[in-house]
Amino acid sequence: MQNTQNPSLGRPLFMQAPEVAMEQLNNLFFELTAKNCNLKCTHCYIKRNPYKQEKDFIHLDKIKQALIASKKENIKCIYLTGGEPMLHPDFNTILRLCLKFSNVTVLTNGTLINDKKARFLRKIDDESNFETIYRISLDHYDEQKNDEIRGRGSYRKALLAIQSLYKYEFNPIISTVNYFNEPKEELFNGFKAMLSKIDFEFEDINLKIMPYFNQDNTDNNQVETNEFDKTKLDCFNSRIVSSKGVFCCPVLCNDFRARTGATVDSFSRRVYLDTEKCLTCVKHSSKAFCNSWS
């Protein structure tokens, strides 16, 4: 593709749309629901009707088929995302099923996790030889700043989820969208101070900073193909399965430009970075969704 355009502004994102070729499929995402969520975050990259709860849950059989097909791949972690994945009526079954194949990371806002739920999740985890990791969405260590974009009360519910999971020997990760564009060190120190009140041993691995995918971004500086490391992008070794097929990354899930196939048996291992959201990932030069295992 030459001179890829921003569809709204007609200006080039890249001099030439870079190609990313997958060598191995290491991270398999499942979008359990595209738009069903119990929060209305103003900065969410998923566009949905705030007044309507869509029951667009992926069918359990589709997940089973994808997991069986993934046996031939080198899967290191399975991710359950959404929307809010824990709203899926078969969430517990899906979690147990995925834990038979690999480690599982649940990307959740944490509002459905309390002491009782965390105790139950510990039992599920103990049934498996793999590990469950919970990534709790909390966008600022300051309650007012967090609730400004995630909704009133979301801060305290997320904090309860973290505290409950930690009590039952999980090591939760805070997944924060850097909405206010603050330095990583400042965010880390802020969260560390906040969580020290519940004796949480907060380390660098417990913070996952995600870029803000601004829907109204007009920063279209050109990017040369050779200016970034493609191996640091999610699409280099990840795919996400939704009810509509297989896509190259979570932020582009259900976008026809990012569709790579119908099933895990037959998806394409080549993608082209030709959207505004791709440019955001390139500029941050790090995996936006996959865990940092270092």
N, C-alpha and C positions, 0 to 999 in steps of 0.2 A: 504494500500500500504506500503510495506517495502522498506527502503533504496532507496528513490526516487532519480533518477539520473539527472544530467545535460546532455541533449542529445548531446551537443557538446564536453564536457570534460569527461563525464563518471564518475564524482565524485558526492557524495551524497550532496543534499541540506539540507535534514532533516534526522535525524535518522529514523523517520517514518513520512510519510506525514500526517500532522494534518488535522482533519476533522473540518469543520465549519458548524454548523447546524443553519439555519435561524429560528428565533422565529416569527418575523413579517417582512413583506415587507413594509418598510417605505420610501424607495427612489427608484423611477422608472426612469431609464435613457432611452432615445431614441437616437440612433445613426442615425442622419438624413442623413449622408453620411459617408462612411468609409474612402474614400481617396480623395475626392474633397476638395481642399483647395487652397487659393490664396497666401499662404506663403510656403516657403521651409525651415522650421526650421531644423537645423542640429541635434538637440537633440530629435526630435519627436519620440515617441514610435511606431508610425504607419509607417510601411514600405510601400512606394509607389514609383512609377516612377516619378521622378521630372520633366520629360519632357512631361508628359501626364496628362490631366485632365479627370478623370474617372467620368462619370455621373452615379454614383451608388446610387442615392437617394432612400431612403425608401419610399414605397407607402403609401399614405395618409390613405387608407383603413386599412392597418396593424396597424397604430397608433390608429385609431378609435377602432378597435377590442381589442387592448391591454388596452385602457383606460376603455372601458366598463367592461372588465374582472377584472380590478384593483379596481372596486367599492367594492368588497368583502374584499379588503386588507386595511391596515391602512396606506395609502399613505400620507406622510407629505410634500413631495416635488417631483416635476417632473423636470428632467434635460434634456436639449436639447444640444447634443454634436455632434462631428464629428471626423475628418475633420473640416471644417468650417460650422456650422449648418445654418448660415444665407444665405448661397449660395443655400439652398434648394428652388426650385421655389415656393413651397407652404408654406414657412416659416411663413408668417403672419397668414395664416389659421391655421397652426399647433399650433402656439402660442395661438391664440384665443381659440382653441379647448381645449388645455391643461389647460388653465386658468379657464375652467368650472369645473375642477376636483380638482385642488390643486394649491398651490404656484408653481411657475416655475422659475428655474435657467437656464440661457442661458450661456453656456461656449463658448466664442467667442474670436477671436483675435482683434476684435474691428475695423478692417479696413473698414467695411461697415457702421459704425455709425458716422454720422455728426450731425449738429444741426437739419437739416430737418428730418432725420431719428429718432433722439431721440424724437423730438416733436410728430412724428407719433406713436412711441412706447408708449409714455405717454398716448395717446388717447386709445390705446388698453388696457393698464393697468387700466385706469379709467373705462372701460366697465365691469371690473370684480370685484368680492369681494375678490379675492386673489391677492397676490403680485408677481411682476416680479423682479427677481434679475439678474443683469448682472455681470458675472465674466469675466473680461478683462485680457487676457494673456499679461503679461509684465514681463520679466524675470530678469530685473535689473533696478535700479533707475538711473544708468549711461547709457546714450544713446549709447555710443560706445560699452559697454559690451553687452547690449541687442541686438543691431543690428548685433553684431558679430555672434550670433547664430540664430537670428530670421529673419535677412535680413535687408538691408538698407531701412530706412524710416519707419520701423514697430514701432519704439519707438514713433515717433511723431504722427502717426495715432492712436495708442493706447491711447496716452495722449489726443488727440482731442476727442476720444470716451468717455473717463472718464469725461472730462470737459463738453461735451454736455449732457451726462446722468445726471450729477450732477446738471446742469442748470435746467433740467426738473424734479427735485426732486426725482430722483432715488438715491440709495445709492450703487454705484458699488463696487465690490470687485476686488482687484488685485489678479490674479492667477499667481504665480511665481514658476517656476521650479528652484530649488536650484542647478543650474548647477555648480556653483563655490564653492558649499559646504561652505556657509558662515553662521555665527550664526544668529538665528532668530532676535535677538535684533538689530544687525547691519543692516539687511535688513529692518526691521520695521522703524528704525530711518532714513534710507536713503530715503525710500518712503515718509515718513511723511514730511521730509524737502522739498522734490521735490514738493509734492502736496500742501504744504502750500502756494506756489506761486499763486495757483488758489483758495485760501481760502477753500480748501477741509478739512473738519474736519475728519482727518484720525485717526481711532481707530483700536484696535487689530482685531476686527471682519472684517475689510476691507482688511485684508491680508490673503490669503490662500497659504501656502507654500506647494508645492508638491515635492515629491522626484524625483530625476533624475533616470529614468529607463534606465540604461546604457545597450545598446544592446550587448556590448562586455564585460560585467562584468565577471570577473574571480574570484571574492571573494566568495568562496563557503564554508565558515565556517559552520559547522553543527549547527542546531538549535533544541533544545529539544522542544517537544510538549508543555510542561507546562511553558515555559519561557516567554510567552507573553499573552496579553489579546485579545482574539478573537473578543470581542465585539467592539474593536477599528478598525476593518477592514471593508472596504466597503462591502465585500461579506457577512458580518454578517446580514445585513438588506437591501441589495440592489440587483437589477438585471437590466441588460441593454437589451433592445430590438433592434435588428438590422434586416436587410432584410433577414438574414440567421438564425434567431431564437433568443432564449433568452440565455444570457451569464451571468457569475457570476460577472464580473466587467468590467469597460470601457477599462482598459489597456489590457485585454485579450479578448476583443470583436472579434469575428470571428475566434478565436483560438479553434480548435475542442476539446482541452483538457478542455476548460472552458464552453462548451455548456451545458446548464442545461435543455433544452427542446425546443419545437417548438413555444409555445405560453405562455402567462401569465396564461392561464387556467390550464396548465399542467407541469410547470417547476419543477425541483427538488429543494428541500430546503436544500440539503446537497452538499457541495463541498469539494475538497481536495486540499490543498496547495502544488502543486507538480511542480511548474515552478519557474524559476529564478526570474520572476517578483513578484511572491508571496513572495519570500524571501526579496525583497526590501521593500514591505509593512510591513512585520513582523518586520524588523529591525528598521523602523521608528515608528512603534507602534502608528499609527494614520491613520484616514481615508484620503486617498489620493485625493478622488474626491468629497465626500459629504461635504456640508457646515458645518462649525463649528457654532452651534447655541448658544453657551455659551456667 
